Amino acid sequence: MKLILLFLSLVTALTTFSQLTVLKQDALTIRFSKGKWEILNKESVVRSLKKAQKLHGNFSVMLEGYTDSVGTEEYNTYLADFRLKAVTELMTELSIAVTEKKNHGEKPEGKLEENRVVRITLLKQIPAADLQPEAIAEPKADVPQVLKIEFHNNSAIMMSYSYDEVDKLYATLLEFPEYDIELHGHVCCMDHYQISYERAAAVKEALIRQGISADRITIFGHSNTQPLVVEITEEDQQRNRRVEAVFKKR
């Protein structure tokens, strides 16, 4: 059995690569008020999870807790932990196992209300016998590659369609172990090195979660110094919120 990532938005399409299948779907976000750990959107979350259970059967979850930047770092770490406990209790009520919990504490960037959250990633096991191998081309070494990986504004949260590209990176690195990879994060609109770095880190974490060694992945942040296009429209800005890859042959 292989552990796979299952992101919630109840889409049934899937892509198969070697020994791994990933269902690409949007992450589920649980929201909280300032300084609180009572779940604001509990009813809609429960509906979504029950619908996922009907659609996908049994699954487990990974929880990631955040807070806004109001208060001390120590206080926000405790607050994120209480929020994780509240969501864990909800998962227990729904008979959903929690495989992993991550306390990220405060997020200094973005709107305060958007950072008072716990994000849920659904994890599901697929029998290896159900997975079909697919031919994978050898990558071109030292050639920058613009990935179809884009992000929500002012964050390191990937757009749902970006997971197709993460799958392809995983499959290529699995098929060609003699290659390492560089991931280069970018932002639009204004100078923000930290978010550009976190975008590259988000892709790295997704690859590690699927089994790629961290030693094979190097990440960089470039802020908004290397735009793909001049930013005139929102679509232009979206194109510049991205990660690029460079494969390196050892």
Secondary structure by P-SEA (a helix, b strand, c coil): cbbbbbbcccccccccccccccbbbbbbbbbbccccccccaaaaaaaaaaaaaaacccccbbbbbbbcccccaaaaaaaaaaaaaaaaaaaaaaccccccccccccccccccccccbbbbbbbbbbbcccbbbbbbcccccccccccccccccccccccccaaaaaaaaaaaaaacccccbbbbbbccccccaaaaaaaaaaaaaaaaaaccccccbbbbbbcccccccccccaaaaaaacbbbbbbbcc
